[in-house]
Amino acid sequence: MSAPTDQDGLRARKKQRTRAALIDAGLDLFAGSGYESTTVDEIAAAADVSPRTFFRYFASKEDLALAKGAEFDVLVVDALAGRPAAEPPLAALRGAVLEMLHAAADGDGVHRYLLTQHLITKNPALLAGNLRRSAEVEEQLTAEIARRQDLDPAADLRPRVLVGVVFAGLRIGLEAMCADPRRDAERMLELVREAVDLATAGIPERFSGGPGSW
């Protein structure tokens, strides 16, 4: 296999910029004209690309609208996989979620998140798609927690329950952020940290005993 060249890196960066431009154009148009009223042709024109190019990056408007959430999913799964092997499950998952939020909040990430969240809550199709996406990432995180603890997630509910409780706290913290007058990353992290800690207050750092108890 040939080694990557500077030209390969240039192409990859160009693709990244085109994808980001399409997401930015789409979110701006959704905010200004409404999700239903915005067409793929309009998004492509705003990003200065052809509709054909749009479909190289996204299967549909819905795919674009949920793209930021999908990026966050990759971040949190990668963050959990990169946590120290000896770290207890709750600390590892909590740390992965906060690490993902730190990365997601770079630049205007908070503004983009709030805009995306507003679109999702106002549009039933996007809400359904977002729920499917959340279920998929929770499955991946459950499998990773089970792997780290050498457990069978089909026989032991603790990894699934832990992920579900942490993600409930994450959702509540982000919903609180949407209603908060402050719009900075530190406030988002503060609210999510508080909600996750409240949600997991009864869960010990380490699993102990059999599958039926913490």
Salt bridges, closest charged atoms under 4 A:
ASP8 OD1 - ARG11 NH2 2.55
ASP24 OD1 - ARG112 NE 3.28
ASP28 OD1 - ARG112 NH1 3.06
GLU62 OE2 - ARG132 NH2 3.21
GLU71 OE2 - ARG19 NH1 2.48
GLU71 OE1 - LYS68 NZ 3.44
ASP73 OD2 - ARG133 NH1 2.72
GLU87 OE2 - ARG83 NH2 2.94
GLU99 OE1 - ARG83 NH1 3.35
ASP108 OD2 - ARG112 NE 3.80
GLU138 OE2 - ARG171 NH1 3.20
GLU139 OE2 - ARG160 NH1 2.64
GLU144 OE2 - ARG147 NH2 2.69
ASP156 OD2 - ARG158 NH2 2.67
ASP180 OD2 - ARG187 NE 3.02
ASP184 OD2 - ARG182 NE 3.07
GLU190 OE2 - ARG187 NH1 2.72
ASP197 OD1 - ARG94 NE 2.72
